[in-house]
Amino acid sequence: MATEKRQRDVAAGRLPPEDYRRNFSDVHPPLDRHQALVEADRCYFCDDAPCMQACPTSIDIPLFIRQIATGNPKGSAETIFKSNILGGICARVCPTETLCEEVCVRNLAEEKPVKIGLLQRYATDSLIDADVQIFQRAAPSGKRVAVVGAGPAGLACAHSLARAGHEVTIYDARPKAGGLNEFGIAAYKAPENFAQREVDYILGIGGIAIETGKELGQDLSLQQLRQDFDAVFLGLGLGAVNALGLGEEAVEGVEDAVVQIAELRQAEDLASLPVGRNVVVVGGGISGLSAAHFYRRARPDARVVILTGYGNFATAVSAVKLGATDYLAKPADADQVEAALLQATADMPPPPAFPMSAERVRWEHIQRVYEQCGRNMSETARRLRMHRRTLQRILAKHAPRD
């Protein structure tokens, strides 16, 4: 008897409009003035500032928080923008729980860091929302610079050049400026068209022109740009995802996570996007997790399974959060947690400089999960705390003999 082909349960409009608005609203609502003052008052304003050392852009975090505490959000935003003109979007998407907030000394006293990311957002939004420019252009230098790529790197470079008095032209292959911020970040992390508002704020300094739909190698040549401009900056970042190499990827029902995130970001009506009932996400990185979040938010009853072979701490944490199959579902039982952790950390090569047995490598990674859940510094850690005793048992059971 011929096997009946299973019908794909993929359709748009799974939720009423109010559910779409709620599910894709701001994942971290902003602080109001009172909340910001209370949170800023928790900062110890450390002299050696481990949070500042952990910040990839070296923002003077104690200073900008002190400025908030003294009722000076404009000065606070200026401190942030001097180090990172894209401080607004970074306040929304930067993994502060593993950077500045992870090393906050408040963790030692309260197991709860200062909300540095939300305070940064409070400060930067105060200027962007009011469209107040704090930087002025220098006298015209007579120099012209071409910037290829209107993403974070290109925009930051163009702004610095404009401040120095140079004339800047940005070229980008896409129809809108913003790059990763506009096309590669999950919608619920930066809603309300914030990426474009930040672009407008950066361009507000003047002296910067943007030409979209211009692709290097197709509409532009590097040789011509070097002839027409005094200097050229290449800010090429957001690209395609890695192919699996299976030869069966260009078929119905298979989507590129980066393309899917871009379509979600650009959709005027979220209900128009089709969503499946059973979804498999290959890859446990940021793009994969963002895609998984979309399906769960667009269809709460969807069964989302993440497949990843990237055996590191993030994988082990994701395995605990997944609890075997369902993404961000109810906590798994002890056996499921153990099975997920052992699978995530199996056959991991030891670091070249530190020869270890396979048992030792696996145990070290599980130990890191255990330590993270004890510090309780993030949403991931809070989910992991419920597994603390289970992890203790797993550590004891699988302690290496070497």
C-alpha positions in Angstrom: 0.0 0.0 0.0 1.4 3.4 -1.0 2.3 5.7 1.9 0.1 8.8 1.9 2.2 11.9 1.7 1.9 14.0 4.8 0.5 17.5 4.2 2.7 20.4 5.3 1.0 22.4 8.0 2.4 25.8 6.9 0.1 28.9 6.8 0.1 32.6 7.6 -2.2 34.4 10.0 -1.9 32.0 12.9 -2.7 34.6 15.6 -5.1 37.5 16.1 -3.5 40.9 15.5 -3.2 41.7 19.2 -1.2 38.6 19.8 1.3 39.5 17.1 1.7 42.9 18.7 2.2 41.4 22.1 4.5 38.6 21.1 6.7 40.8 19.0 6.8 43.8 21.3 10.0 45.1 23.0 11.7 42.1 24.6 13.2 44.4 27.3 10.9 47.4 27.9 12.8 50.6 28.6 13.2 52.1 32.1 11.3 55.3 33.0 13.0 58.1 34.8 12.3 56.9 38.3 13.4 53.3 37.4 16.6 54.6 35.8 17.5 56.7 38.9 16.9 53.8 41.3 19.0 51.4 39.1 21.8 54.0 38.7 21.9 54.4 42.5 22.9 50.7 42.8 26.2 51.2 41.0 29.3 51.3 43.1 31.2 53.4 40.6 34.2 51.2 40.9 37.6 52.8 40.3 39.0 49.8 38.4 35.6 49.2 36.7 35.6 45.6 35.6 32.4 46.4 33.6 34.3 48.9 31.5 37.1 46.4 30.9 34.6 43.9 29.7 32.9 46.4 27.3 34.1 45.7 23.7 33.9 49.5 22.9 35.4 50.6 26.3 32.5 52.8 27.3 33.1 54.6 30.6 30.2 52.8 32.3 30.7 54.1 35.8 30.8 57.7 34.5 27.6 57.4 32.3 25.7 55.7 35.2 26.8 58.5 37.6 25.6 61.1 35.1 22.2 59.4 35.0 22.1 59.3 38.8 22.8 63.0 38.9 20.0 63.8 36.5 22.1 64.4 33.4 21.0 61.9 30.7 22.3 64.1 28.0 25.8 64.0 29.4 25.4 60.3 29.9 24.5 59.8 26.3 27.5 61.9 25.2 29.8 59.7 27.2 28.4 56.7 25.5 28.4 58.1 22.0 32.0 59.3 22.3 33.0 55.6 22.5 30.2 54.1 20.4 27.9 56.2 18.2 25.8 53.1 17.8 25.2 52.9 21.5 21.5 52.9 21.1 21.2 49.6 19.2 24.0 48.1 21.3 22.0 48.8 24.4 19.3 46.6 22.9 21.2 43.7 21.4 24.6 43.5 23.1 24.8 40.4 25.3 25.5 42.4 28.4 24.7 39.3 30.6 28.0 37.8 29.4 30.0 41.0 29.2 29.7 44.1 31.5 26.9 42.7 33.6 28.6 39.4 34.1 31.6 41.1 35.8 29.5 43.6 37.8 30.6 43.4 41.4 27.0 43.6 42.5 26.8 39.9 41.6 29.0 39.1 44.6 26.6 40.9 47.1 23.2 40.3 45.6 23.6 37.9 42.6 22.0 40.7 40.6 24.0 43.0 38.5 23.3 46.7 37.7 21.1 46.8 34.6 23.8 48.4 32.5 22.2 47.7 29.1 18.9 49.2 30.1 20.6 52.3 31.6 22.5 52.8 28.4 19.3 52.6 26.5 17.7 55.1 28.8 20.5 57.6 28.2 20.9 57.1 24.4 17.1 57.1 23.8 16.8 60.5 25.5 18.9 62.1 22.7 17.8 60.0 19.7 14.1 60.5 20.5 14.6 64.2 20.9 16.9 64.3 17.8 19.5 66.3 19.8 22.9 66.4 18.1 25.8 66.6 20.5 28.6 66.5 17.9 29.5 69.3 15.5 31.3 69.0 12.2 34.8 70.5 11.9 35.6 73.0 9.1 35.4 71.4 5.7 38.7 69.5 4.9 38.1 69.3 1.2 38.6 65.6 1.3 36.1 63.0 0.0 35.8 59.5 1.3 33.8 56.5 0.0 32.4 54.0 2.5 31.2 50.7 1.1 28.6 49.2 3.4 25.9 51.0 5.4 26.1 48.7 8.3 27.4 49.4 11.8 31.1 49.6 10.7 30.3 51.9 7.7 28.0 54.2 9.7 30.4 54.6 12.6 33.3 55.3 10.2 31.2 57.8 8.2 30.2 59.6 11.4 33.8 59.9 12.6 34.9 61.2 9.1 32.0 63.7 9.0 33.0 65.0 12.4 36.5 65.6 11.1 35.1 67.7 8.2 35.3 65.2 5.4 32.6 64.6 2.8 31.4 61.0 2.9 29.4 58.9 0.5 28.1 55.5 1.7 27.3 52.8 -0.8 25.2 49.8 0.0 23.8 46.9 -2.0 20.6 46.7 -0.1 17.6 49.0 -0.5 18.0 50.5 3.0 20.9 51.5 5.2 21.5 49.8 8.5 23.1 46.5 7.5 23.0 43.9 10.3 21.0 46.3 12.6 18.3 46.5 10.0 18.3 43.1 8.3 20.0 40.7 10.7 18.6 41.4 14.2 15.4 39.7 15.5 12.4 42.0 15.3 11.5 41.8 19.0 15.0 43.0 20.0 14.7 46.4 18.1 11.1 47.1 17.3 9.4 50.4 16.3 11.8 50.9 13.4 14.6 51.8 15.8 17.4 50.8 13.4 16.3 53.4 10.9 15.8 56.1 13.5 19.4 55.5 14.6 20.6 55.8 11.0 18.7 59.1 10.7 20.3 60.3 13.9 23.8 59.4 12.7 23.2 61.2 9.4 22.0 64.2 11.2 25.5 65.5 11.7 25.6 66.3 8.0 28.2 65.7 5.4 27.1 62.1 4.8 25.2 60.9 1.7 23.9 57.4 1.2 23.4 55.6 -2.1 21.5 52.3 -1.8 21.2 49.6 -4.4 24.9 49.9 -5.3 26.8 46.7 -5.1 30.6 46.5 -5.2 31.7 44.4 -8.1 28.4 45.0 -9.9 27.5 48.7 -9.8 30.8 49.9 -8.4 34.4 49.0 -8.8 37.1 49.5 -6.3 39.4 51.0 -8.9 36.9 53.6 -9.8 36.2 54.5 -6.2 39.9 55.0 -5.6 40.1 57.3 -8.6 37.0 59.4 -7.5 37.7 59.6 -3.8 40.7 60.5 -1.5 40.1 57.3 0.5 37.9 54.2 0.5 36.6 52.3 3.6 35.3 48.8 3.1 32.7 47.9 5.8 31.5 44.6 4.4 29.8 42.5 7.1 26.5 40.8 6.9 26.6 37.9 4.5 24.9 34.7 3.7 24.8 31.7 6.0 27.1 28.7 5.6 25.6 26.0 3.4 25.2 22.5 4.8 26.5 20.9 1.6 23.7 18.4 1.4 22.6 19.2 -2.1 19.0 19.4 -0.9 18.8 22.8 0.6 16.9 24.7 -2.3 13.6 22.9 -1.8 10.2 23.9 -0.6 10.0 24.4 3.2 13.8 25.1 3.7 14.6 28.7 4.7 17.8 30.6 5.2 17.8 31.9 8.8 19.4 35.3 7.8 16.9 35.7 4.9 14.0 34.7 7.3 15.1 37.3 9.9 15.4 40.0 7.2 11.9 39.2 5.9 10.5 39.4 9.4 12.2 42.7 10.0 10.9 44.2 6.7 7.3 42.7 6.9 4.6 45.4 7.2 2.2 42.7 8.4 3.6 39.9 10.6 0.4 37.9 9.9 1.4 37.6 6.3 4.4 35.4 7.1 3.8 31.6 6.9 4.6 29.5 9.9 4.9 25.7 10.2 3.7 23.4 13.0 6.9 21.3 13.2 10.2 23.2 12.7 13.8 22.1 12.7 16.5 24.7 13.1 19.9 23.6 12.1 22.5 25.6 14.1 22.4 26.9 17.6 24.0 30.3 17.1 22.4 33.7 17.3 20.7 33.4 13.9 19.3 30.0 14.7 18.0 30.9 18.1 16.4 34.1 16.6 14.7 32.0 14.0 13.5 29.6 16.7 12.1 32.5 18.7 10.2 33.8 15.7 8.4 30.5 15.2 7.5 30.2 18.8 6.2 33.8 19.0 4.3 33.5 15.7 2.9 30.2 16.6 3.1 29.3 20.3 2.0 25.7 19.7 4.8 25.1 17.2 7.3 22.3 18.0 10.7 23.7 17.4 13.8 21.5 17.5 17.3 22.9 17.3 20.0 20.7 15.9 23.6 21.8 16.6 27.0 20.1 16.7 28.8 23.1 18.1 30.0 21.6 21.3 30.7 24.5 23.6 29.3 26.2 26.7 26.5 27.9 24.7 25.5 24.5 23.3 25.4 22.9 26.7 23.3 25.8 28.1 20.9 25.6 25.1 20.6 21.8 25.7 19.5 22.4 29.2 17.0 25.1 28.1 15.7 22.9 25.3 15.2 19.9 27.6 15.5 17.3 24.8 13.1 18.5 22.1 10.9 21.6 22.7 12.4 25.0 22.6 12.1 27.0 25.8 9.4 24.6 27.0 8.8 23.4 30.6 11.9 22.2 32.4 13.2 18.8 31.5 13.5 16.1 34.0 16.9 15.0 35.4 17.5 12.2 32.9 16.7 14.5 29.9 19.1 17.2 31.3 21.9 14.6 31.7 21.3 13.2 28.2 21.3 16.6 26.6 24.4 17.7 28.4 26.4 14.5 27.6 25.3 14.7 24.0 26.3 18.4 23.7 29.7 17.8 25.2 30.6 14.5 23.7 33.7 14.0 21.5 34.9 17.6 22.1 38.6 18.1 21.2 40.7 19.5 24.1 42.3 22.9 23.7 45.7 22.5 22.0 47.7 24.1 24.9 46.0 22.0 27.6 46.0 18.3 26.8 43.0 16.6 28.4 41.2 13.4 28.1 37.8 13.3 26.5 36.3 12.8 30.0 38.1 15.8 31.4 37.0 18.0 28.5 33.4 17.0 28.9 33.5 17.5 32.7 35.1 20.9 32.3 32.2 22.1 30.1 29.5 20.7 32.4 31.3 22.4 35.2 31.0 25.8 33.4 27.3 25.3 33.1 27.1 24.5 36.8 29.1 27.7 37.7 27.0 29.8 35.4 23.7 28.7 36.9 25.0 29.4 40.4 25.8 33.1 39.6 22.3 33.8 38.5 23.3 36.8 36.3 21.0 36.3 33.3 17.8 34.8 32.0 19.7 31.7 31.0 21.2 31.4 34.5 17.8 31.8 36.1 16.5 28.9 34.0 19.5 26.8 34.9 19.2 27.3 38.6 16.3 24.8 38.7 18.8 22.2 37.4 21.6 23.0 39.9 21.2 19.8 41.9 20.9 17.7 38.8 24.1 19.2 37.5 25.8 18.4 40.8 24.8 14.8 40.4 26.0 14.7 36.8 29.3 16.3 37.8 29.9 13.7 40.5 28.8 10.8 38.2 31.1 11.8 35.3 34.1 13.1 37.2 37.2 12.3 35.2 39.7 9.7 36.4 42.7 11.7 35.1 
